[in-house]
Amino acid sequence: MTSETEMPELSGRDLHLVKKAPAIAVAAIARMPEGPFRSDSDMTDMKTLLDKMIESDVELEHYARAARIAVTGKPD
């Protein structure tokens, strides 16, 4: 069992999926109406996680666009 601070080394497709999943979740939560069922704290935490994992604004925009497409089903 690993401690809470140890993270597995991810690369390639695994790393891509770990970055894309919270980006999709953030896009989905952002589209929800404000209220008791919208988890703003989760959205904030996932944005912070993405900021730590994503190395540039260009890469961030790539994942944000992919997330919007995944959530809306429509290209930009």
N, C-alpha and C positions, 0 to 999 in steps of 0.2 A: 504494500500500500504506500502511495506517495504522500508526502506532506502537502498541505494546501498551497505552498508557495512554488512547488515544482511543477513545471509545465512540460508536456512532451514536445520534442522537436518536430515541427511540422514543416513540410515543404511541398512544392508542386501542387497537385490537385487537392490534397488535404488542407493545405494552407489557404488555397483559394476558397474552399467551402467554408472554412472557419471565418474568413473575412466576409463572405457573401451572406451567410446566414443572419448575422446581426444587422447587416445593412438592410436586408429584406424586412426583418422585424421592425426596425426603426421606421421604414417607409410605411409599413402597415399600421403601426401605432399612430404615426403622425396623421394618417387619414381618418382616424376615428374621431367622433365628436368628443369635445371635452366633457368630462363627467366622471362618475365613480368607477366606470369600467375601463377607462383609458389609463394605462399604466405609465404615467410620465416619468416616474422614478426608474423604471426598467429602461425606458427610452434614453434617458440621460446616461445611465450606466453603460448601455450598449454603445452610445456615441463616444463615451470616454474610452471604452475598450477599442473601438475602431480607430480612434486617434492614436492610440498606442501601437496598433498593429500596422497601420497604413503609413507608408513612407513619404508620400507626396500628395499634393493637391490633385494632380492628374490622376493618380491611382484612386484617390477618394471619389473623384467625379465618376470614374469608371464604375466603381461599386455602387454609387448612388444611382447612376443611370440604370444599371442592371437590376437593381432593387425596384426602381419605379416600374420598369417593364414587367418584372415578375409579379408585382402587386396589381398593376392596372391591366396587364395583358396587351398593352399598346406601346409601340415604339415612340420615342420622343419626336 
